[in-house]
């Protein structure tokens, strides 16, 4: 998946913009198998995120080593140190043109 991090600054209207990260994830589109029209249903996105500290010097903080990681390289975090965050449903705001009606 292609992920693009978006800047969050004072113009965002957030009280502490440096405490937030925004990103775009380009993944896939759900289409009808018969006519390739885009589905208009609710989509839920579930992901795992690890927090790292750019200048970490203590063993209790996970340092940031690489910008990109292989899925197998992601360190499992004990469930006692994880938090579930939900933004609610994902709202699709831009309609993409349908794929040509071809079958393989």
Secondary structure per residue as TSV (DSSP state, phi and psi in degrees):
chain	resnum	aa	ss	phi	psi
A	1	X	-	360.0	145.2
A	2	X	E	-96.2	122.8
A	3	X	E	-117.9	130.8
A	4	X	E	-118.7	122.7
A	5	X	E	-83.3	131.9
A	6	X	E	-101.9	142.5
A	7	X	-	-68.7	143.2
A	8	X	-	-122.1	114.7
A	9	X	-	-128.6	-169.6
A	10	X	G	-59.9	-25.4
A	11	X	G	-73.4	-7.5
A	12	X	G	-71.7	-19.4
A	13	X	-	84.4	0.9
A	14	X	-	-81.6	143.5
A	15	X	T	-64.4	-34.6
A	16	X	T	-131.1	78.5
A	17	X	G	-60.3	-27.8
A	18	X	G	-73.3	-9.9
A	19	X	G	-89.0	2.1
A	20	X	-	-122.1	149.9
A	21	X	-	-128.5	137.6
A	22	X	E	-123.6	143.7
A	23	X	E	-152.4	160.7
A	24	X	E	-114.2	131.7
A	25	X	E	-114.6	115.8
A	26	X	E	-95.9	112.9
A	27	X	-	-120.6	-80.9
A	28	X	-	-160.5	173.4
A	29	X	-	-127.0	136.5
A	30	X	-	-84.0	123.6
A	31	X	B	-126.9	156.2
A	32	X	-	-69.9	132.4
A	33	X	T	-69.7	-18.0
A	34	X	T	-87.7	-43.3
A	35	X	T	-124.5	6.5
A	36	X	-	59.5	21.9
A	37	X	-	-77.5	148.9
A	38	X	B	-71.8	133.6
A	39	X	-	-71.6	145.3
A	40	X	-	-112.7	28.3
A	41	X	S	-89.8	169.9
A	42	X	-	-70.6	139.8
A	43	X	B	-120.2	134.1
A	44	X	-	-111.6	136.3
A	45	X	-	-114.6	123.0
A	46	X	-	-116.7	132.0
A	47	X	-	-147.5	164.6
A	48	X	-	-110.9	135.1
A	49	X	-	-129.8	140.1
A	50	X	-	-116.9	139.5
A	51	X	-	-94.3	133.2
A	52	X	-	-128.1	161.5
A	53	X	B	-118.6	119.1
A	54	X	T	-56.0	-31.5
A	55	X	T	-116.4	35.3
A	56	X	-	-66.1	130.4
A	57	X	-	-122.9	-5.3
A	58	X	S	-104.4	152.1
A	59	X	T	-72.5	-14.8
A	60	X	T	-81.6	-11.5
A	61	X	S	-110.6	135.9
A	62	X	-	-81.7	119.3
A	63	X	B	-77.2	159.9
A	64	X	-	-93.9	113.9
A	65	X	-	-103.4	-44.1
A	66	X	-	-127.9	150.6
A	67	X	S	-78.2	-34.2
A	68	X	S	-120.8	141.2
A	69	X	-	-130.5	143.6
A	70	X	-	-72.9	148.5
A	71	X	G	-56.2	-39.3
A	72	X	G	-69.1	-17.8
A	73	X	G	-87.4	-6.7
A	74	X	-	-72.0	125.5
A	75	X	-	-75.9	132.5
A	76	X	-	-74.7	130.4
A	77	X	-	-100.2	133.3
A	78	X	-	-56.2	143.0
A	79	X	G	-60.5	-22.9
A	80	X	G	-69.6	-15.4
A	81	X	G	-111.2	17.4
A	82	X	-	-112.4	156.4
A	83	X	-	-135.2	136.5
A	84	X	-	-89.2	126.3
A	85	X	-	-123.3	132.0
A	86	X	-	-129.4	132.7
A	87	X	-	-97.7	3.0
A	88	X	-	88.3	-160.8
A	89	X	-	-69.6	154.2
A	90	X	B	-92.0	124.7
A	91	X	-	-102.9	121.0
A	92	X	-	-83.3	117.4
A	93	X	-	-104.3	-13.6
A	94	X	S	-121.9	126.2
A	95	X	-	-89.7	127.1
A	96	X	-	-89.5	148.6
A	97	X	-	-64.9	146.0
A	98	X	-	-69.8	153.0
A	99	X	-	-71.7	155.1
A	100	X	-	-58.4	149.2
A	101	X	S	-82.1	74.3
A	102	X	-	-122.8	150.8
A	103	X	-	-120.6	146.4
A	104	X	-	-111.5	360.0
